[in-house]
Amino acid sequence: MMKRALFLFVLLALSMTASAQHTIDVSKQGQGKLSINLSGVRTGSDGASRTFLSVLKADLNRSGYFTVTSSGGILNVAGSAMLSGAQLRAECQVFESSTRRRVFGRAYQGDARSVRSLAHKVADEIILAVTGKPGMSSAKVALVGNRTGRKELWVCDIDGQNLQQVTGDRSIVVGPKWAPDGKRLVYTSYKLGYPNVYITGRGKPVSSQGGLNTGGAISPDGSQMALVLSKDGNPELYLKSMRTGRLTRLTNTRQGNEASPTWSPDGRSIAFVSDVTGRPQIYIIPASGGRAQRITSSGSENVAPDWGPNNKIACSTRMGGRYVISIIDPANRSIRQVQHADWADYEDPSWAPDGRHIVCSRTASHRSGIYLLDTEKDSHVALLEGSGDWFSPACSP
């Protein structure tokens, strides 16, 4: 995947570090969205500068915090995006319309070939400066697709653009997860005829025990990997030291199978799936070892957990003959479902870094695509559909 070189060009006089007194309470603005007017941003006649503005508008609209307008607006944006040789120079200043108080101002320069990445960066910085909350526009999504006829690993931007194939195993790839550095991917591949765990950038598997090797997930501090191995019989949850390779077994459920480990943000706990009671449900176990506790009871099964930066766990719940996305608060074990307007199956949820949006797969009429869900507004945005089926998305941290 091509690296993008982005660097700060000019820092305007006013420091734009988000702080409580400079942010705007979005919840007090009408339906929870701020109208933001970008008509004051000038562009050149070139395609790069126009793309910059188009992507910036789309990112702000998609964030859930803004409605982009061409007139009026609670917020006004002034600035420009101009091509200079092979470089794109962009400047954005955001003002409150009623007070003319500037809440954000910064200038950038980047390679014109990386114009979309530059626009994503600006969108995230505007969101943080105005709301005090992180954005998601710069995030990447790893996913599995069968466009080539085989299930391979792919990566795209969180808006569904810049799709690039990562593996060419000509086999089956499943379960991608990002390493904490947001650069490497852990995944399971059957390219040797049986499931082993791999990390991008390494030719050899990082786990190739006899039997099943799957579910690799690296801890937030990068020191350990949680994974599921069947080397001693049925699939059990293990920890593997990333430095020494030493294995520590966490579960011992002779009558059940474990799957899909995911780390808590502080690295102290692991959520996983077990069918020890007969149907798959979600449990939490201390990373240091101990007794696992079941945290789900709604629906006939709960699978594919993802522990987000907001300390909530998203999962897929089977209810009424279909799969829906559920959100669990592990502190009190409360659970709520994200409402869906159709009867499609929504599975494999992954939290975006803003802690508000979820990327998941949606299956209807035997075809699967990738969708973005806003857990506060219940909106659905199709990211990838057609040209094959797409599964198991994983959003970068």
VORO-423085 format. One record per residue (C-alpha): residue in one letter; x, y, z negated. Coordinates in nm, 2 decimals. Layout:
rest: A px: X py: Y pz: Z
...
END
This chain:
rest: M px: 0.00 py: 0.00 pz: 0.00
rest: M px: 0.14 py: 0.33 pz: 0.11
rest: K px: 0.26 py: 0.55 pz: -0.18
rest: R px: 0.14 py: 0.91 pz: -0.17
rest: A px: 0.37 py: 1.19 pz: -0.27
rest: L px: 0.18 py: 1.46 pz: -0.45
rest: F px: 0.35 py: 1.74 pz: -0.65
rest: L px: 0.26 py: 2.06 pz: -0.82
rest: F px: 0.33 py: 2.36 pz: -0.61
rest: V px: 0.23 py: 2.67 pz: -0.81
rest: L px: 0.09 py: 2.69 pz: -1.16
rest: L px: -0.13 py: 2.99 pz: -1.19
rest: A px: -0.08 py: 3.23 pz: -1.49
rest: L px: -0.37 py: 3.10 pz: -1.68
rest: S px: -0.31 py: 2.76 pz: -1.85
rest: M px: -0.59 py: 2.53 pz: -1.75
rest: T px: -0.55 py: 2.26 pz: -2.03
rest: A px: -0.90 py: 2.16 pz: -2.12
rest: S px: -1.00 py: 2.26 pz: -2.47
rest: A px: -1.32 py: 2.27 pz: -2.67
rest: Q px: -1.37 py: 2.65 pz: -2.63
rest: H px: -1.32 py: 2.64 pz: -2.25
rest: T px: -1.54 py: 2.35 pz: -2.16
rest: I px: -1.91 py: 2.37 pz: -2.07
rest: D px: -2.17 py: 2.15 pz: -2.24
rest: V px: -2.32 py: 1.97 pz: -1.94
rest: S px: -2.60 py: 1.82 pz: -2.16
rest: K px: -2.75 py: 2.17 pz: -2.20
rest: Q px: -2.77 py: 2.25 pz: -1.83
rest: G px: -3.11 py: 2.14 pz: -1.69
rest: Q px: -3.10 py: 1.78 pz: -1.60
rest: G px: -2.75 py: 1.74 pz: -1.72
rest: K px: -2.58 py: 1.86 pz: -1.40
rest: L px: -2.40 py: 2.19 pz: -1.33
rest: S px: -2.46 py: 2.35 pz: -1.00
rest: I px: -2.12 py: 2.44 pz: -0.84
rest: N px: -2.08 py: 2.65 pz: -0.53
rest: L px: -1.78 py: 2.57 pz: -0.31
rest: S px: -1.87 py: 2.81 pz: -0.03
rest: G px: -1.58 py: 3.03 pz: -0.14
rest: V px: -1.32 py: 2.78 pz: -0.04
rest: R px: -1.17 py: 2.87 pz: 0.29
rest: T px: -1.03 py: 2.61 pz: 0.53
rest: G px: -0.83 py: 2.62 pz: 0.85
rest: S px: -0.95 py: 2.48 pz: 1.18
rest: D px: -0.74 py: 2.16 pz: 1.13
rest: G px: -0.89 py: 1.83 pz: 1.03
rest: A px: -0.68 py: 1.79 pz: 0.72
rest: S px: -0.81 py: 2.10 pz: 0.54
rest: R px: -1.17 py: 2.03 pz: 0.64
rest: T px: -1.12 py: 1.67 pz: 0.51
rest: F px: -0.99 py: 1.81 pz: 0.18
rest: L px: -1.30 py: 2.02 pz: 0.13
rest: S px: -1.53 py: 1.74 pz: 0.23
rest: V px: -1.38 py: 1.49 pz: -0.01
rest: L px: -1.37 py: 1.74 pz: -0.29
rest: K px: -1.74 py: 1.81 pz: -0.25
rest: A px: -1.82 py: 1.43 pz: -0.24
rest: D px: -1.61 py: 1.36 pz: -0.55
rest: L px: -1.78 py: 1.64 pz: -0.75
rest: N px: -2.13 py: 1.52 pz: -0.65
rest: R px: -2.04 py: 1.16 pz: -0.73
rest: S px: -1.91 py: 1.25 pz: -1.07
rest: G px: -2.26 py: 1.28 pz: -1.22
rest: Y px: -2.17 py: 1.62 pz: -1.38
rest: F px: -2.22 py: 1.85 pz: -1.08
rest: T px: -2.46 py: 1.93 pz: -0.79
rest: V px: -2.27 py: 2.10 pz: -0.51
rest: T px: -2.45 py: 2.39 pz: -0.36
rest: S px: -2.38 py: 2.65 pz: -0.09
rest: S px: -2.55 py: 2.94 pz: -0.27
rest: G px: -2.59 py: 3.06 pz: -0.63
rest: G px: -2.45 py: 2.81 pz: -0.88
rest: I px: -2.36 py: 2.82 pz: -1.25
rest: L px: -2.00 py: 2.77 pz: -1.13
rest: N px: -1.83 py: 2.93 pz: -0.83
rest: V px: -1.52 py: 2.80 pz: -0.67
rest: A px: -1.28 py: 3.03 pz: -0.48
rest: G px: -0.97 py: 2.92 pz: -0.30
rest: S px: -0.84 py: 2.78 pz: 0.02
rest: A px: -0.70 py: 2.47 pz: 0.19
rest: M px: -0.46 py: 2.54 pz: 0.47
rest: L px: -0.22 py: 2.32 pz: 0.68
rest: S px: 0.14 py: 2.44 pz: 0.69
rest: G px: 0.35 py: 2.22 pz: 0.91
rest: A px: 0.32 py: 1.86 pz: 0.77
rest: Q px: 0.20 py: 2.00 pz: 0.43
rest: L px: -0.14 py: 2.09 pz: 0.30
rest: R px: -0.15 py: 2.38 pz: 0.06
rest: A px: -0.46 py: 2.40 pz: -0.16
rest: E px: -0.57 py: 2.65 pz: -0.42
rest: C px: -0.89 py: 2.63 pz: -0.64
rest: Q px: -1.02 py: 2.86 pz: -0.90
rest: V px: -1.34 py: 2.79 pz: -1.09
rest: F px: -1.54 py: 3.07 pz: -1.25
rest: E px: -1.86 py: 3.09 pz: -1.46
rest: S px: -2.10 py: 3.29 pz: -1.25
rest: S px: -2.26 py: 3.48 pz: -1.54
rest: T px: -1.94 py: 3.59 pz: -1.71
rest: R px: -1.68 py: 3.56 pz: -1.44
rest: R px: -1.47 py: 3.37 pz: -1.69
rest: R px: -1.22 py: 3.15 pz: -1.52
rest: V px: -1.22 py: 2.80 pz: -1.64
rest: F px: -0.98 py: 2.65 pz: -1.39
rest: G px: -0.71 py: 2.77 pz: -1.16
rest: R px: -0.43 py: 2.59 pz: -0.99
rest: A px: -0.25 py: 2.55 pz: -0.66
rest: Y px: -0.11 py: 2.24 pz: -0.50
rest: Q px: 0.09 py: 2.12 pz: -0.21
rest: G px: 0.10 py: 1.77 pz: -0.07
rest: D px: 0.17 py: 1.56 pz: 0.24
rest: A px: -0.11 py: 1.62 pz: 0.49
rest: R px: -0.14 py: 1.24 pz: 0.54
rest: S px: -0.23 py: 1.22 pz: 0.17
rest: V px: -0.51 py: 1.48 pz: 0.19
rest: R px: -0.77 py: 1.25 pz: 0.04
rest: S px: -0.55 py: 1.17 pz: -0.26
rest: L px: -0.49 py: 1.54 pz: -0.31
rest: A px: -0.86 py: 1.62 pz: -0.30
rest: H px: -0.93 py: 1.34 pz: -0.56
rest: K px: -0.66 py: 1.48 pz: -0.79
rest: V px: -0.82 py: 1.83 pz: -0.77
rest: A px: -1.17 py: 1.69 pz: -0.83
rest: D px: -1.05 py: 1.51 pz: -1.15
rest: E px: -0.87 py: 1.82 pz: -1.28
rest: I px: -1.18 py: 2.04 pz: -1.22
rest: I px: -1.40 py: 1.78 pz: -1.40
rest: L px: -1.16 py: 1.77 pz: -1.70
rest: A px: -1.12 py: 2.15 pz: -1.72
rest: V px: -1.50 py: 2.21 pz: -1.70
rest: T px: -1.64 py: 1.92 pz: -1.91
rest: G px: -1.35 py: 1.81 pz: -2.12
rest: K px: -1.41 py: 1.45 pz: -1.99
rest: P px: -1.19 py: 1.25 pz: -1.76
rest: G px: -1.28 py: 1.20 pz: -1.39
rest: M px: -1.26 py: 0.89 pz: -1.18
rest: S px: -1.19 py: 1.02 pz: -0.83
rest: S px: -0.82 py: 0.91 pz: -0.82
rest: A px: -0.90 py: 0.56 pz: -0.93
rest: K px: -0.84 py: 0.26 pz: -0.71
rest: V px: -1.06 py: -0.05 pz: -0.68
rest: A px: -0.92 py: -0.40 pz: -0.63
rest: L px: -1.16 py: -0.65 pz: -0.48
rest: V px: -1.20 py: -0.98 pz: -0.30
rest: G px: -1.32 py: -0.98 pz: 0.06
rest: N px: -1.37 py: -1.24 pz: 0.33
rest: R px: -1.34 py: -1.01 pz: 0.63
rest: T px: -1.06 py: -1.23 pz: 0.76
rest: G px: -1.25 py: -1.55 pz: 0.71
rest: R px: -1.06 py: -1.62 pz: 0.38
rest: K px: -1.11 py: -1.47 pz: 0.04
rest: E px: -0.81 py: -1.23 pz: 0.02
rest: L px: -0.72 py: -0.94 pz: -0.22
rest: W px: -0.79 py: -0.59 pz: -0.10
rest: V px: -0.76 py: -0.24 pz: -0.25
rest: C px: -0.95 py: 0.08 pz: -0.17
rest: D px: -1.02 py: 0.42 pz: -0.32
rest: I px: -1.31 py: 0.45 pz: -0.56
rest: D px: -1.51 py: 0.62 pz: -0.28
rest: G px: -1.47 py: 0.31 pz: -0.07
rest: Q px: -1.23 py: 0.47 pz: 0.17
rest: N px: -0.86 py: 0.37 pz: 0.25
rest: L px: -0.93 py: 0.00 pz: 0.25
rest: Q px: -0.61 py: -0.21 pz: 0.27
rest: Q px: -0.54 py: -0.58 pz: 0.25
rest: V px: -0.30 py: -0.69 pz: -0.02
rest: T px: -0.27 py: -1.07 pz: 0.02
rest: G px: -0.24 py: -1.29 pz: 0.31
rest: D px: -0.26 py: -1.62 pz: 0.13
rest: R px: -0.51 py: -1.77 pz: 0.38
rest: S px: -0.67 py: -1.94 pz: 0.09
rest: I px: -0.90 py: -1.83 pz: -0.20
rest: V px: -0.82 py: -1.53 pz: -0.43
rest: V px: -1.03 py: -1.46 pz: -0.74
rest: G px: -1.05 py: -1.25 pz: -1.05
rest: P px: -0.82 py: -0.94 pz: -0.98
rest: K px: -0.73 py: -0.72 pz: -1.28
rest: W px: -0.50 py: -0.42 pz: -1.30
rest: A px: -0.19 py: -0.41 pz: -1.51
rest: P px: -0.19 py: -0.12 pz: -1.76
rest: D px: 0.05 py: 0.08 pz: -1.53
rest: G px: -0.22 py: 0.09 pz: -1.26
rest: K px: 0.03 py: -0.02 pz: -1.00
rest: R px: 0.03 py: -0.40 pz: -1.02
rest: L px: -0.25 py: -0.65 pz: -0.99
rest: V px: -0.30 py: -0.99 pz: -1.17
rest: Y px: -0.51 py: -1.24 pz: -0.98
rest: T px: -0.57 py: -1.61 pz: -0.93
rest: S px: -0.48 py: -1.77 pz: -0.59
rest: Y px: -0.53 py: -2.12 pz: -0.46
rest: K px: -0.26 py: -2.08 pz: -0.20
rest: L px: -0.06 py: -2.38 pz: -0.33
rest: G px: -0.38 py: -2.59 pz: -0.34
rest: Y px: -0.46 py: -2.54 pz: -0.70
rest: P px: -0.53 py: -2.22 pz: -0.91
rest: N px: -0.23 py: -2.03 pz: -1.04
rest: V px: -0.20 py: -1.68 pz: -1.17
rest: Y px: 0.01 py: -1.42 pz: -0.98
rest: I px: 0.12 py: -1.06 pz: -1.01
rest: T px: 0.16 py: -0.85 pz: -0.70
rest: G px: 0.52 py: -0.79 pz: -0.61
rest: R px: 0.62 py: -1.14 pz: -0.73
rest: G px: 0.63 py: -1.43 pz: -0.49
rest: K px: 0.62 py: -1.70 pz: -0.76
rest: P px: 0.32 py: -1.75 pz: -0.99
rest: V px: 0.35 py: -1.62 pz: -1.35
rest: S px: 0.15 py: -1.91 pz: -1.47
rest: S px: 0.14 py: -2.25 pz: -1.30
rest: Q px: 0.07 py: -2.50 pz: -1.58
rest: G px: -0.09 py: -2.83 pz: -1.49
rest: G px: -0.46 py: -2.79 pz: -1.43
rest: L px: -0.65 py: -2.46 pz: -1.42
rest: N px: -0.46 py: -2.13 pz: -1.45
rest: T px: -0.70 py: -1.83 pz: -1.43
rest: G px: -0.84 py: -1.51 pz: -1.58
rest: G px: -0.50 py: -1.34 pz: -1.62
rest: A px: -0.54 py: -1.00 pz: -1.81
rest: I px: -0.24 py: -0.80 pz: -1.94
rest: S px: -0.27 py: -0.63 pz: -2.28
rest: P px: -0.28 py: -0.25 pz: -2.30
rest: D px: 0.08 py: -0.24 pz: -2.42
rest: G px: 0.20 py: -0.47 pz: -2.15
rest: S px: 0.35 py: -0.72 pz: -2.39
rest: Q px: 0.11 py: -1.02 pz: -2.35
rest: M px: -0.12 py: -1.18 pz: -2.10
rest: A px: -0.45 py: -1.34 pz: -2.19
rest: L px: -0.54 py: -1.63 pz: -1.96
rest: V px: -0.74 py: -1.95 pz: -1.95
rest: L px: -0.55 py: -2.28 pz: -1.91
rest: S px: -0.67 py: -2.64 pz: -1.90
rest: K px: -0.33 py: -2.80 pz: -1.94
rest: D px: -0.44 py: -2.97 pz: -2.26
rest: G px: -0.79 py: -3.08 pz: -2.14
rest: N px: -1.08 py: -2.84 pz: -2.11
rest: P px: -1.02 py: -2.47 pz: -2.03
rest: E px: -0.90 py: -2.28 pz: -2.34
rest: L px: -0.80 py: -1.92 pz: -2.41
rest: Y px: -0.42 py: -1.86 pz: -2.45
rest: L px: -0.18 py: -1.57 pz: -2.48
rest: K px: 0.14 py: -1.56 pz: -2.29
rest: S px: 0.44 py: -1.34 pz: -2.39
rest: M px: 0.53 py: -1.13 pz: -2.08
rest: R px: 0.90 py: -1.13 pz: -2.21
rest: T px: 0.96 py: -1.48 pz: -2.32
rest: G px: 0.67 py: -1.68 pz: -2.16
rest: R px: 0.58 py: -1.83 pz: -2.50
rest: L px: 0.22 py: -1.95 pz: -2.51
rest: T px: -0.02 py: -1.91 pz: -2.81
rest: R px: -0.35 py: -2.09 pz: -2.81
rest: L px: -0.64 py: -1.89 pz: -2.94
rest: T px: -0.94 py: -2.12 pz: -2.90
rest: N px: -1.01 py: -2.49 pz: -2.96
rest: T px: -1.35 py: -2.57 pz: -2.83
rest: R px: -1.35 py: -2.93 pz: -2.72
rest: Q px: -1.71 py: -2.92 pz: -2.62
rest: G px: -1.69 py: -2.59 pz: -2.43
rest: N px: -1.51 py: -2.40 pz: -2.16
rest: E px: -1.36 py: -2.05 pz: -2.18
rest: A px: -1.33 py: -1.79 pz: -1.91
rest: S px: -1.29 py: -1.42 pz: -1.82
rest: P px: -1.08 py: -1.26 pz: -2.10
rest: T px: -1.08 py: -0.88 pz: -2.13
rest: W px: -0.88 py: -0.67 pz: -2.38
rest: S px: -1.01 py: -0.41 pz: -2.62
rest: P px: -0.87 py: -0.06 pz: -2.56
rest: D px: -0.65 py: -0.09 pz: -2.88
rest: G px: -0.52 py: -0.43 pz: -2.78
rest: R px: -0.64 py: -0.59 pz: -3.11
rest: S px: -0.93 py: -0.80 pz: -2.98
rest: I px: -1.02 py: -1.00 pz: -2.67
rest: A px: -1.37 py: -1.06 pz: -2.54
rest: F px: -1.43 py: -1.37 pz: -2.34
rest: V px: -1.70 py: -1.61 pz: -2.21
rest: S px: -1.76 py: -1.95 pz: -2.37
rest: D px: -2.03 py: -2.21 pz: -2.30
rest: V px: -1.97 py: -2.39 pz: -2.63
rest: T px: -2.34 py: -2.36 pz: -2.72
rest: G px: -2.46 py: -2.49 pz: -2.38
rest: R px: -2.49 py: -2.16 pz: -2.19
rest: P px: -2.22 py: -1.90 pz: -2.12
rest: Q px: -2.22 py: -1.62 pz: -2.37
rest: I px: -1.97 py: -1.35 pz: -2.48
rest: Y px: -1.75 py: -1.38 pz: -2.78
rest: I px: -1.48 py: -1.16 pz: -2.94
rest: I px: -1.17 py: -1.30 pz: -3.10
rest: P px: -0.88 py: -1.12 pz: -3.27
rest: A px: -0.57 py: -1.11 pz: -3.05
rest: S px: -0.37 py: -1.23 pz: -3.36
rest: G px: -0.59 py: -1.54 pz: -3.38
rest: G px: -0.89 py: -1.63 pz: -3.59
rest: R px: -1.25 py: -1.71 pz: -3.56
rest: A px: -1.44 py: -1.60 pz: -3.25
rest: Q px: -1.77 py: -1.43 pz: -3.30
rest: R px: -2.06 py: -1.44 pz: -3.05
rest: I px: -2.19 py: -1.09 pz: -2.96
rest: T px: -2.46 py: -1.16 pz: -2.70
rest: S px: -2.81 py: -1.31 pz: -2.73
rest: S px: -3.02 py: -1.14 pz: -2.46
rest: G px: -3.09 py: -1.33 pz: -2.14
rest: S px: -3.01 py: -1.69 pz: -2.06
rest: E px: -2.64 py: -1.62 pz: -2.00
rest: N px: -2.39 py: -1.33 pz: -2.02
rest: V px: -2.07 py: -1.34 pz: -1.81
rest: A px: -1.79 py: -1.14 pz: -1.66
rest: P px: -1.72 py: -0.90 pz: -1.95
rest: D px: -1.51 py: -0.58 pz: -1.90
rest: W px: -1.41 py: -0.38 pz: -2.21
rest: G px: -1.40 py: -0.02 pz: -2.11
rest: P px: -1.21 py: 0.29 pz: -2.22
rest: N px: -1.53 py: 0.41 pz: -2.40
rest: N px: -1.50 py: 0.09 pz: -2.62
rest: K px: -1.82 py: -0.05 pz: -2.46
rest: I px: -1.83 py: -0.39 pz: -2.29
rest: A px: -2.01 py: -0.42 pz: -1.96
rest: C px: -2.12 py: -0.77 pz: -1.85
rest: S px: -2.36 py: -0.94 pz: -1.62
rest: T px: -2.68 py: -1.08 pz: -1.78
rest: R px: -2.91 py: -1.33 pz: -1.63
rest: M px: -3.27 py: -1.22 pz: -1.69
rest: G px: -3.59 py: -1.32 pz: -1.51
rest: G px: -3.40 py: -1.52 pz: -1.25
rest: R px: -3.16 py: -1.24 pz: -1.15
rest: Y px: -2.83 py: -1.08 pz: -1.28
rest: V px: -2.83 py: -0.73 pz: -1.42
rest: I px: -2.56 py: -0.52 pz: -1.56
rest: S px: -2.57 py: -0.49 pz: -1.94
rest: I px: -2.37 py: -0.26 pz: -2.18
rest: I px: -2.27 py: -0.39 pz: -2.52
rest: D px: -2.16 py: -0.18 pz: -2.82
rest: P px: -1.93 py: -0.43 pz: -3.00
rest: A px: -1.95 py: -0.21 pz: -3.32
rest: N px: -2.31 py: -0.29 pz: -3.38
rest: R px: -2.38 py: -0.55 pz: -3.11
rest: S px: -2.65 py: -0.35 pz: -2.95
rest: I px: -2.71 py: -0.42 pz: -2.58
rest: R px: -2.89 py: -0.23 pz: -2.31
rest: Q px: -2.95 py: -0.30 pz: -1.94
rest: V px: -2.86 py: -0.06 pz: -1.66
rest: Q px: -3.19 py: -0.02 pz: -1.47
rest: H px: -3.19 py: -0.14 pz: -1.11
rest: A px: -3.46 py: -0.04 pz: -0.86
rest: D px: -3.44 py: -0.36 pz: -0.66
rest: W px: -3.43 py: -0.73 pz: -0.72
rest: A px: -3.07 py: -0.78 pz: -0.61
rest: D px: -2.81 py: -0.95 pz: -0.83
rest: Y px: -2.56 py: -0.72 pz: -0.99
rest: E px: -2.24 py: -0.89 pz: -1.11
rest: D px: -1.87 py: -0.86 pz: -1.20
rest: P px: -1.89 py: -0.51 pz: -1.36
rest: S px: -1.57 py: -0.30 pz: -1.40
rest: W px: -1.55 py: 0.03 pz: -1.59
rest: A px: -1.42 py: 0.33 pz: -1.41
rest: P px: -1.16 py: 0.54 pz: -1.60
rest: D px: -1.43 py: 0.80 pz: -1.68
rest: G px: -1.61 py: 0.55 pz: -1.91
rest: R px: -1.93 py: 0.65 pz: -1.74
rest: H px: -1.94 py: 0.47 pz: -1.41
rest: I px: -1.93 py: 0.10 pz: -1.33
rest: V px: -1.81 py: -0.07 pz: -1.01
rest: C px: -1.98 py: -0.40 pz: -0.95
rest: S px: -2.09 py: -0.64 pz: -0.67
rest: R px: -2.45 py: -0.64 pz: -0.55
rest: T px: -2.59 py: -0.95 pz: -0.37
rest: A px: -2.91 py: -0.94 pz: -0.17
rest: S px: -3.02 py: -1.17 pz: 0.11
rest: H px: -2.70 py: -1.38 pz: 0.07
rest: R px: -2.48 py: -1.08 pz: 0.15
rest: S px: -2.25 py: -0.91 pz: -0.11
rest: G px: -2.12 py: -0.55 pz: -0.12
rest: I px: -1.96 py: -0.32 pz: -0.38
rest: Y px: -2.16 py: -0.06 pz: -0.55
rest: L px: -2.09 py: 0.23 pz: -0.79
rest: L px: -2.34 py: 0.27 pz: -1.08
rest: D px: -2.38 py: 0.58 pz: -1.30
rest: T px: -2.47 py: 0.44 pz: -1.64
rest: E px: -2.62 py: 0.77 pz: -1.75
rest: K px: -2.82 py: 0.85 pz: -1.44
rest: D px: -2.88 py: 0.50 pz: -1.31
rest: S px: -2.79 py: 0.60 pz: -0.96
rest: H px: -2.65 py: 0.35 pz: -0.71
rest: V px: -2.39 py: 0.43 pz: -0.45
rest: A px: -2.28 py: 0.17 pz: -0.19
rest: L px: -1.90 py: 0.17 pz: -0.15
rest: L px: -1.85 py: -0.12 pz: 0.08
rest: E px: -2.11 py: -0.32 pz: 0.27
rest: G px: -2.09 py: -0.52 pz: 0.59
rest: S px: -1.79 py: -0.66 pz: 0.78
rest: G px: -1.79 py: -0.96 pz: 0.56
rest: D px: -1.88 py: -1.00 pz: 0.19
rest: W px: -1.71 py: -0.83 pz: -0.10
rest: F px: -1.68 py: -0.95 pz: -0.46
rest: S px: -1.51 py: -0.91 pz: -0.80
rest: P px: -1.42 py: -0.54 pz: -0.80
rest: A px: -1.17 py: -0.42 pz: -1.06
rest: C px: -1.12 py: -0.05 pz: -1.12
rest: S px: -0.77 py: 0.09 pz: -1.20
rest: P px: -0.72 py: 0.25 pz: -1.55
END
